Amino acid sequence: MGIGFGRRKSKGTTAERDLIHKFWAAGWAAVRVAGSGSSQFPSPDLLAGNSTRKFAIEAKATADNNKYFTEQEIRELAYFSSKFGAHPLLAIKFDNRGWFFLNIDDLKKTDKNYVASFKIAELYGLKFEELISE
């Protein structure tokens, strides 16, 4: 593991924990999924819900204006969500701009990946407060 990878992993873990705290503080339940991304079975980064709504969330943090997702990440999130009965969401924390929550259909498809730009997040995404109040 190189130095850069360790920082990215740590930043992602910190962002996921931040999101867990936000959900609990808002009266929702939320957990990080152990082994997400490293298991033979599809699993999201987080599960969050209340008595009426459930989300399977792939959470990312970035200092850039674009966040890329592989086709496999998106396919596995959709598959897990359909089996679990949860709504699939992408949560992206853009540095100094906060969390945005996007549906899979909001992403732009490129040749090899899906991308969520900050502009897309502003246009189609929900802020945390909007997500939990819907």
URUR-V950986 format. One line per field, one symbol per residue. phi: phi as a letter, one per 20 degrees, with the letter a starting at -180 (. if undefined). psi: psi as a letter, one per 30 degrees, with the letter a starting at -180 (. if undefined). burial: b if it has 24 or more other ideal C-beta (glycine too) atoms within 12 Angstrom, else e. Layout:
# URUR-V950986
phi->???
psi->???
burial->???
This chain:
# URUR-V950986
phi->.efffffffffffffffgfgfffffenedbbeefmgncefdfbffccbacfccccdcedccbeeeccdcfgfgffffffggffendefcddcdegmcnecdcegfffeedgdcdcdeffffffdfdfgffffef
psi->kleeeeeeeeeeeeeeeeeeeeeefgglkklkjkgkfglfkkklelkklaffkkkkkjklkkflfkkkkleeeeeeeeeeeeefhlkkkkkkjkkgfakkkklefflkkaefakkjleeeeeeflkleeeeff.
burial->eeeeeeeeeeebeebbebbbebbeeeebebbbbeebbeeeebbbbbbbbeeeebbbbbbbbbeeeebbbeeebbebbbebbeeeebbbbbbbbbeeebbbbbbbebbeeeeeebbbbbebbeebbbebeebbee
